[in-house]
């Protein structure tokens, strides 16, 4: 489903892939986030996604013009996961709401792995 905004000039539709890409770009800029993760359903392995395929680790749903975002992330070793998650939620919520003009109802974060950064 696409996000719809009506104004006096007409209608604006925003595809969920656009929101996912913007949210993913914002997320990887946050401290403690190594990147997005893709979980293979076949063998249960988690792999770190490249920057070009950020949207595969993010699910965006829009219900009655309220956005819900699910992140599957890999965090950096040695950081507080709750602090990283709070930072991610605050940054993404603010930037996505500013970008789309629609409220972010919910952000779910699934930590799929931990990586040591060199």
Residue pairs with C-beta under 8 A, 6 or more apart in sequence:
1 16
1 61
1 62
1 63
2 13
2 14
2 15
2 16
2 62
3 13
3 14
3 16
3 19
3 62
3 65
3 67
3 100
3 102
4 11
4 12
4 13
4 14
4 65
5 11
5 12
5 13
5 14
5 65
5 100
5 101
5 102
6 12
14 100
14 102
16 60
16 61
16 62
17 55
17 60
19 60
19 62
19 67
19 69
19 96
19 99
19 100
20 54
20 55
20 58
20 59
20 60
20 69
21 54
21 55
22 95
22 96
22 99
23 58
23 60
23 69
23 71
23 92
23 95
23 96
24 36
24 54
24 55
24 57
24 58
25 54
26 91
26 92
26 95
26 96
27 33
27 36
27 54
27 58
27 71
27 73
27 88
27 91
27 92
28 35
28 36
28 51
28 54
29 91
30 84
30 87
30 88
30 91
31 79
31 84
31 87
32 75
32 76
32 79
32 80
32 83
32 84
32 87
33 73
33 74
33 75
33 76
33 84
33 88
34 48
34 73
34 74
34 75
34 76
34 115
34 117
35 48
35 49
35 51
35 54
35 57
35 73
35 74
36 48
36 49
36 53
36 54
36 56
36 57
36 58
36 71
36 72
36 73
36 74
37 46
37 47
37 48
37 49
37 57
37 72
37 73
37 74
37 112
37 113
38 46
38 47
38 49
38 53
38 56
38 57
38 72
39 45
39 46
39 72
39 112
40 46
40 47
46 74
46 112
46 113
48 74
48 113
48 115
49 56
49 57
57 71
57 72
57 73
58 69
58 70
58 71
58 72
59 69
59 70
60 67
60 68
60 69
60 70
61 67
61 68
62 68
62 102
63 105
65 102
65 103
66 102
66 103
66 104
66 105
67 96
67 100
67 102
67 103
67 104
67 105
68 104
68 105
68 106
68 107
68 108
69 92
69 96
69 104
69 106
69 107
69 108
70 107
70 108
70 110
71 88
71 92
71 107
71 108
71 109
71 110
72 110
72 112
73 88
73 109
73 110
73 111
73 112
74 111
74 112
74 113
74 114
74 115
75 81
75 84
75 111
75 113
75 114
75 115
76 84
76 114
76 115
76 116
76 117
77 114
77 115
77 116
77 117
81 111
85 109
85 111
88 107
88 109
89 107
89 109
92 104
92 107
93 104
93 107
96 104
97 103
97 104
